[in-house]
Amino acid sequence: MIIKRFILTALMMSAAAFATPSMAQWRNISLDIPEPIYDIDFINASTGYAVGWGTERGVLGRTTDAGESWTILPVPNTYLFDVTFADEMNGVITGHDITCTCALVWNTTDGGESWQDKTNYEASFGIYQA
């Protein structure tokens, strides 16, 4: 019983040591993006991307100031569901192409300045290669 109390006390003290005021704090910010957001991916403390879609179009937003402001990037005829970056230059967005009613996969190798369509439209059963 004494050993269990010692272990529990040690765990509680460890948790308290890591729960400092310097840890990240959550706060509510305005995205300034006109459509609902479905995914956000930050590649570092200040640069991130957000994707989503509304009634008429998809939206891709980029922030370089930790979400304080967002720049809307063009994405014609798409509904976007997911964004993922491997590093500051290489990322992938996925969604739904409105013009062909099919899935889409786009990638960037320049930090989101431009996007290339990597969708395999000949794939069957909804399986696509990036």
Long-range contacts (C-beta under 8 A, 24 or more apart in sequence): 29-67, 29-68, 31-61, 31-67, 31-70, 32-61, 32-69, 32-70, 33-59, 33-61, 33-70, 33-72, 34-59, 34-72, 35-59, 37-61, 38-80, 38-81, 38-82, 39-80, 39-81, 39-82, 39-83, 40-83, 41-83, 41-84, 41-85, 41-91, 43-85, 43-87, 43-88, 43-91, 44-88, 47-88, 47-111, 49-83, 49-85, 49-91, 49-93, 49-112, 50-83, 51-80, 51-81, 51-82, 51-83, 51-93, 51-95, 52-80, 53-78, 53-79, 53-80, 53-81, 53-95, 53-96, 58-95, 60-93, 60-112, 62-112, 73-112, 75-115, 78-104, 92-118, 92-130, 103-128, 105-129, 105-130
